[in-house]
């Protein structure tokens, strides 16, 4: 047998092995993206501006880390700071140890040393609680637990809070205590 015959035979065997290998890999079922427990993405030291349906700023978020919840479109973050614009486009600052943003950005859940500061340039209001759920599209916030509201001249404490950030009205639901603090 000549060297051309041997080369032809080797090339035919290589072609058969390659074809068989491609055919076997094609038969395997593709892996489903996002089926594991790892986040699809993680952001570090970022600022995110979320817009509402009308294209106006709904909220701004700054945090050292944020990751998408596997299999969902919600996001978890560490040490988030939210800037929530009021009707006059001044910003309430909301900070917490942990945060969660719902799939459509319509709900924010904050937990662990939650602190809400009023916009600069107006009467100083500070709200402190352990859990706060904010609904930016409705300009409302709800806290189920103990809440302390400090403002010039008074400190209010109560359990359960509903507030309208646009109108700056709030309601403590139960166990309300008020203390006058001279300035």
Secondary structure, 3 states (H helix, E strand, C coil): CCHHHHHHHHHHHHHHHHHHHHHHHHHCCCCCCCCCCCCCCEEEEEEEEEECCCCCEEEEEEEEEEEECCCCCCEEEECCEEEEECCCCCEEEEECCEEEECCCCCCEEEEEEEEEECCCCCCCEEEEEEEEEEEHHHCEEEEEEEEEEEECCEEEEEEEEEEECCCCEEEEEEEEEEEECCC
